[in-house]
Amino acid sequence: NSTKGKFPSLGWQEKNSWQGFFPFQNNPIIKNPESGVIINTNNKITDQSFPNHISFDWGDSQRIIRVKDLIRKRRFHTVESFVGIQTDAISISARILLPLLAKNLWFHENSNSESDFNQLKIRALKLLSEWNGDMNKNNSEPLLYTAWVRAFQNLITSDNVGVKPNETSTIRPLFLERVLRDVNGAEEWCDIQQTEIIETCNDISSRSLDMAIRHLKTQFGPDISGWRWGDAHTAFHRSNTLGKIPFLSFFANIIHETSGGDNTILMTRMSASFKNPYMATYGSAVRAIYDFSEANKSIFILSTGQSGHILSRHYDDQSLIWQQQQYLPMIDNKNLISGGSMGYTTISPIEKSETN
């Protein structure tokens, strides 16, 4: 294939035609590794070159780093330790990108300026300099970081890919790291082509921080201590049947604030929406931890509830527990289940009548 599947190719050329399937045995396989551990976060799993590769794009490149770190911290793990891993909200991307964005801003801002905005900027930089990357819903730092990175990406891409500011809201941490480290001349992205001067990434970093703070000040008020990630970062569960109907959607859709972000183990990926860029529309709707040594110690939680019926009290009764990063027991003992049950539901198939 002339384009190796990276973008559309000339379909009428024979070399670009579909050739068939590789044998199943060619697929990557991991079986009984010596470490006894298999980890996957939709990360890259093979380095085979085209056409024996799996994909050029992978769902994760940095969450896997955090998972490996937490797995290696202990020799023995329990259900409780896996709860801590599964609900971990530390962003490796933030720990990588923030020092690169702010390296020339931490101590070079004009602290003598008495303007309200400058003092707000100094306060924001101080908060971020002491932040450990925890995307906790109650903190202001995740909101500051996300707004800053998003504004930076918009500025360096809008003049090159023909999009309006604020439209490229899906943050690409690997791309941004390459630009900020000037890998193979990638800093060229920071130069805005429509101007006569040559902008550096330091220039764009400072300008994008100003944009982010003004945006947040307008939306959340002038008091930075009152900014909360959870106020902007809400998990949105839309009802497939009533979710778009006026008035009814207010009751049918389940919305609540949540920790985490695009690149945390506790994934709550943001939408690409211009109106609600921080809203989480993709994540772990079901969490489960299985204890194979004692099945009744296994736990789970749903992000909504067990019933899909809006009038049922079980429609959203697990959402608060999910939001609080707690779990319910996964009981497989029929007697225990029956003892606390409300009743039984029997589903019987309809017998097909014989027809000629």
C-alpha positions in Angstrom: 0.0 0.0 0.0 1.5 3.3 -1.1 0.4 5.2 2.0 0.7 2.3 4.5 -2.8 2.9 5.7 -1.9 6.3 7.2 -4.3 8.2 4.9 -6.5 7.4 1.9 -4.6 6.0 -1.1 -5.4 5.7 -4.8 -7.9 2.9 -4.8 -7.8 2.1 -8.6 -4.1 1.2 -8.3 -3.5 -2.6 -7.9 -0.9 -2.2 -5.2 -3.4 -0.4 -3.0 -6.0 -3.2 -3.3 -7.0 -5.3 -0.3 -4.8 -8.4 -0.3 -6.6 -10.6 2.3 -6.0 -11.6 5.9 -3.0 -12.5 7.9 -3.2 -15.8 9.8 -4.6 -15.6 13.3 -1.3 -17.0 14.6 0.5 -13.8 13.4 -1.3 -11.8 16.1 0.8 -10.7 19.2 0.3 -13.0 22.1 1.3 -12.8 25.8 1.1 -16.1 27.7 2.2 -16.8 31.2 4.9 -14.1 31.4 7.6 -14.6 34.0 6.5 -11.5 35.9 3.0 -13.0 36.4 1.5 -9.7 35.3 -0.2 -8.6 32.2 -1.1 -4.9 31.8 -2.9 -3.1 29.0 -4.3 0.4 28.9 -5.0 0.4 25.1 -1.3 1.1 24.7 1.0 0.1 21.9 1.7 -3.7 22.1 3.9 -4.4 19.1 6.7 -2.8 17.2 6.2 -4.8 14.0 6.4 -2.6 10.8 3.8 -2.2 8.2 2.0 -4.3 7.0 2.4 -6.6 10.0 1.6 -3.9 12.5 -1.7 -3.4 14.4 -2.2 0.3 14.1 -0.3 3.6 13.8 -2.6 5.1 16.5 -3.1 3.8 20.0 -5.5 4.7 22.7 -2.8 5.3 25.3 0.8 6.1 25.5 1.2 7.4 29.1 -1.4 5.9 31.3 0.6 2.6 31.0 3.6 4.3 32.7 1.5 5.1 35.8 0.0 1.6 36.0 3.4 0.0 35.8 4.8 2.3 38.5 1.9 1.4 40.8 2.1 -2.3 40.1 5.8 -2.4 40.9 5.5 -0.4 44.1 4.3 -3.5 46.0 5.4 -7.1 46.0 1.9 -8.3 46.9 -1.4 -6.8 45.9 -4.9 -7.0 47.4 -8.3 -6.0 46.2 -7.8 -2.8 48.2 -4.5 -2.0 46.4 -6.2 -2.5 43.1 -8.9 -0.2 44.0 -6.2 2.4 44.5 -4.7 1.7 41.1 -8.1 1.6 39.3 -9.2 5.0 40.8 -5.8 6.7 40.5 -6.1 10.2 39.1 -2.5 11.2 38.7 -1.8 12.5 35.2 1.6 11.5 33.9 1.0 13.9 30.9 0.6 16.8 33.3 3.9 15.8 35.1 5.7 15.8 31.7 4.1 18.8 30.0 3.8 21.3 32.8 7.5 21.7 33.5 8.1 22.2 29.8 5.4 24.8 29.5 6.4 26.7 32.6 10.2 26.4 32.6 10.7 30.0 31.8 7.7 31.3 33.7 8.1 30.0 37.2 10.4 32.8 38.4 10.4 35.3 35.6 6.9 36.8 35.8 6.8 40.5 36.9 6.0 40.2 40.6 6.3 44.0 41.0 3.2 44.6 38.9 0.2 45.3 41.0 -2.4 44.7 38.4 -5.1 42.2 39.4 -4.5 40.0 36.4 -0.7 39.8 37.0 -1.3 38.8 40.6 -3.8 36.2 39.4 -1.2 34.8 37.0 1.5 34.7 39.7 -0.9 32.9 42.0 -1.7 30.4 39.2 1.9 29.6 38.5 2.6 29.2 42.2 -0.2 26.6 42.5 1.0 24.7 39.5 4.6 24.7 40.7 3.5 22.8 43.9 1.0 20.5 42.1 1.8 16.8 41.8 -0.5 16.1 38.8 -3.5 14.8 40.8 -6.6 15.5 38.7 -8.9 15.7 41.8 -12.3 17.2 41.2 -11.9 19.4 44.3 -8.7 21.1 43.1 -8.2 24.1 40.9 -4.8 23.0 39.5 -6.3 20.4 37.0 -8.6 23.1 35.6 -5.6 25.6 35.3 -3.4 23.0 33.6 -6.0 21.7 31.2 -7.1 25.2 30.1 -3.4 26.2 29.6 -2.5 23.1 27.6 -5.6 23.4 25.5 -5.0 27.1 24.7 -1.3 26.3 23.9 -2.3 23.5 21.5 -5.0 25.7 19.8 -2.4 28.5 19.2 0.3 26.4 17.7 -2.1 24.4 15.4 -4.7 26.9 14.3 -2.5 28.6 11.7 -1.3 25.3 10.3 -4.3 23.1 10.1 -6.9 25.7 9.3 -9.1 25.5 12.4 -10.6 28.3 14.5 -9.2 28.8 18.0 -10.8 26.6 20.7 -11.9 23.9 18.2 -9.0 21.5 18.7 -9.9 20.6 22.2 -8.6 17.0 22.2 -5.2 17.3 23.9 -2.3 15.4 22.2 0.4 15.1 24.9 2.9 13.2 22.7 2.7 15.8 20.0 3.0 18.7 22.5 6.0 17.1 24.2 7.8 16.8 20.8 7.1 20.5 20.1 8.2 21.7 23.6 11.4 19.6 23.4 12.0 20.7 19.8 12.3 17.1 18.6 13.6 17.2 15.0 12.7 20.9 14.7 9.2 20.5 16.0 9.4 23.9 17.8 8.6 25.4 14.4 4.9 24.7 15.2 5.2 27.6 17.8 5.9 30.2 15.1 2.6 31.8 13.9 3.0 32.0 10.2 0.8 35.0 9.7 3.1 37.3 11.7 6.4 38.9 10.7 8.2 38.0 14.0 9.3 34.5 14.8 7.5 33.3 17.9 9.1 30.8 20.2 7.4 28.2 22.4 8.2 30.3 25.4 6.2 33.2 23.8 3.2 31.0 23.0 3.4 29.4 26.5 3.1 32.8 28.2 0.4 34.0 25.8 -1.7 30.8 26.2 -1.5 31.0 30.0 -2.9 34.5 29.8 -5.7 33.2 27.5 -6.5 30.4 29.9 -6.6 32.5 33.0 -8.9 35.1 31.3 -11.2 32.3 30.1 -11.4 30.7 33.6 -11.8 34.1 35.3 -14.8 34.9 33.0 -16.4 31.5 33.6 -15.6 30.8 37.3 -15.0 34.2 38.8 -11.9 36.2 40.0 -11.1 34.1 43.1 -8.8 31.3 42.0 -9.2 29.5 45.3 -12.8 28.9 44.3 -12.1 27.3 41.0 -12.8 23.5 41.0 -12.0 20.9 38.4 -15.3 19.1 39.2 -17.4 22.2 38.4 -16.1 22.0 34.8 -15.3 18.3 34.5 -18.6 16.5 34.7 -19.4 13.0 33.6 -22.3 13.0 31.2 -24.4 9.8 30.7 -27.0 10.4 28.0 -30.1 8.3 27.8 -30.3 6.6 24.5 -34.1 7.0 24.4 -34.9 10.3 26.1 -31.5 12.0 26.3 -32.2 14.6 23.5 -35.9 15.3 24.3 -36.4 18.8 25.9 -37.5 18.7 29.6 -37.4 14.8 29.7 -33.7 14.9 29.1 -33.3 16.8 32.4 -34.5 13.7 34.3 -33.2 11.0 31.9 -29.5 12.1 31.6 -27.2 11.5 34.5 -24.6 14.2 35.1 -22.2 14.5 38.0 -18.7 15.9 38.6 -15.7 13.5 38.5 -12.0 13.4 39.1 -9.5 12.2 36.5 -8.9 13.2 32.9 -7.8 12.1 29.4 -4.5 10.5 30.6 -5.2 9.2 34.1 -5.8 5.6 35.0 -9.2 6.8 36.2 -10.0 7.8 32.6 -12.7 10.4 32.2 -11.9 11.6 28.7 -13.1 15.1 27.7 -15.4 15.8 24.7 -14.2 17.6 21.6 -17.1 20.0 22.1 -16.5 23.7 21.7 -19.4 24.5 24.2 -18.4 22.0 26.9 -14.7 21.2 26.3 -14.1 19.9 29.8 -17.1 17.6 30.0 -16.3 13.9 30.3 -18.1 11.8 27.7 -15.9 8.7 27.7 -14.5 6.6 30.5 -14.9 3.5 32.7 -18.6 3.1 33.1 -18.0 -0.3 34.7 -15.2 -1.0 37.1 -14.6 -4.4 38.5 -11.9 -6.2 40.5 -11.9 -10.0 40.7 -10.4 -12.0 43.5 -9.9 -15.5 42.2 -8.9 -16.9 45.5 -12.2 -15.9 47.2 -14.9 -15.0 44.6 -17.2 -13.3 47.2 -14.5 -10.7 47.8 -14.7 -9.4 44.2 -16.2 -6.0 43.8 -17.8 -3.9 41.0 -19.6 -0.6 40.4 -21.6 1.0 37.5 -21.6 4.6 36.6 -25.4 4.8 36.5 -27.6 2.0 38.0 -28.7 -1.5 37.3 -32.0 -0.6 35.6 -32.4 1.2 32.3 -35.9 2.3 33.2 -36.1 5.9 34.2 -38.9 5.3 36.7 -36.9 2.6 38.6 -35.1 3.6 41.8 -32.2 1.6 40.4 -31.9 3.9 37.4 -29.1 6.0 38.9 -28.6 4.6 42.4 -24.9 3.6 41.8 -23.8 6.9 40.2 -22.9 8.6 43.5 -21.0 5.5 44.7 -19.1 5.5 41.3 -18.4 9.2 41.7 -17.0 8.6 45.2 -14.8 5.8 43.8 -16.4 3.2 46.0 -17.6 -0.3 45.0 -20.3 -2.9 45.7 -19.7 -6.6 46.6 -19.9 -9.0 43.7 -21.6 -11.9 45.4 -21.9 -15.3 43.7 -23.6 -17.2 46.6 -27.2 -17.7 45.7 -28.3 -17.9 49.3 -26.7 -14.6 50.2 -28.3 -13.0 47.1 -31.7 -14.4 47.8 -31.6 -13.3 51.5 -31.3 -9.6 50.6 -33.3 -9.6 47.4 -36.5 -7.6 46.7 -38.0 -10.3 44.5 -37.4 -12.3 41.4 -37.6 -11.6 37.7 -38.3 -14.5 35.5 -37.6 -14.3 31.7 -39.1 -17.0 29.6 -38.7 -17.4 25.9 -41.8 -17.5 23.8 -42.5 -20.9 22.3 -42.5 -20.8 18.6 -45.6 -22.3 17.0 -45.1 -24.9 14.2 -45.8 -23.5 10.8 -46.0 -25.1 7.4 
